[in-house]
Amino acid sequence: MTSGRDSRARLHVVTGKGGTGKTTVSGALALALTMAGQRVLLVEVEGRQGIAALLGTAELGAQEQVLATTDTGGRLSGLAVDARASLVEYLATNYRLGRTAGVLDRIGAVEFATSIAPGVRDVLLTGKVYEAARRTGRHAGSGPSTESVYDAVVLDAPPTGRITPFLAVNREVGHLATRGPIRGQAETITHFLQDRRTVVHVVTLLEEMPVREAIEAVAELTAAGFHVGSVVVNRERDPIVTPGHLRRVRAGTDALVASVAADLDAAGVATSSELVTALLAEAVDHTARVDLESEQAALLEEVDVPVVHLPEIPEGLDAPDGELGGAGLRRLVESLPTEVTEAAG
C-alpha cells in the first residue's frame, strides 16, 4: 500500500471483459477518489455514454465538464474523448493549422485518417488522456503553476481483448517514426503509461471466460511493461446456504430429502414430492455455482497482483433524478479498498 499524494496513482485504467462491469467500477473508483477530496477526471473512450447512464448525468461531451463537488474539496469532472475532435485539436495545437484543421474535418479528411490508418484512433485517444493527466493549472491572479489540474484520472478503457494494443500503440508509432515531433510525443506518452503512477485494474466476474481473460490480460500487460494495480472481482454474491448444507447437497443422500420435507412441514408449508424435488434441484444448481466460483477465485489468487472483491448489489445501480449515482453505486464506493484507490503499481 502506498501513501502520500505524490506516490498515488495519477492514471487509473479500468478494463475487463464485456459485461463484467468495468464502467461501473470506473464510476465507483472515480467517486471514491472524489469523496476522498481529490480532483478527478472520469474519461470514456468508446462512445457508449455508459458513464452518464451510471451517474445519472447529461451525456458527456468532448469538453471536460464538472459533474460534482464535495465538502472535502473533491471535484469530479467527466469527458468523452472523441478521436475526430482530438485530431482537430492536435493539428491546431502542434502544427498551428488553426481554422484549417476545422476545414479538414468538414471535408472528411479527419474521418478518413482516423478510420483508414491503423492505430491512429488509439493514438489520439491515449494522447488526449495523457494531456489531461499531465496538465498543470494556473492560480487565480498569478502566473503559471506546476500544480496538476487533476489529482487522478480514471479511464473507462477498452475491454481486455484490446487493452494491451491500446496502451502500447504509441510505442509502435515510435518505432515507425524515426525522428521528429511524432516520435518524441509517442515516446513521452509511452513512458507515462509505463510509469508506476499509471496502473491498470482488470475487472472480472467469478466465471470461467472472464477469469481466463483477466489472467491473460494481467500476463500480457505485465510482459508489455505496464503496471497492473489490481484484479477486481465484481458482483460477488453472498452464499445463501451454509457450508454444511452444501456438503449435504453434494452427498445427495435420501436423508436430505426427508430432512427438507420435515423442515417444510415444521414451517407450515404444504409439501409434496414434486416441491421437494424442485427445491433440491435448485440447491444442486446453487452448489455447482458456488463450487465453480470457488475454483475461479482460487485461480485468481495465484495471480501476483492484489485481488479485491465488490459485492453484488441486488437493488441495482440506477441513480435517482437529481442525484449523482444511486445508493447501490455508493455501496460499491464504500466497498473499494485502499489497494485500488491508492494503487501505484
Buried (B, 14 or more C-beta within 10 A) or exposed (E): EBEEEEEBBBBBBBBBBEEBBBBBBBBBBBBBBBBBBBBBBBBBBBEEBBBBBBBBBEEBEBEBEEBBEBEEEBBBBBBBBBBBBBBBBBBBEEEEBEEEBBEBBEEEBBBEBBEEEEBBBBBBBBBBBBBBBBEEEEEEEEEEEEEBBBBBBBBBBBBBBBBBBBBBBBBBBBEEBEEEEBBEBBBBBBEBBBBBBBBBBBBBBBBEEBBBBBBBBBBBBBEBEBBBBBBBBBBBEEEEEEEEBBEBBEEEEEEBBEBBBEEBEEEEEEBEEEBBEEBBEEBEEBBEEBEBBEEBBEBBEEBEBBBBBBBEBEEEBEBEEEEBBBBBBBBBBEBBBBBBBBBBB
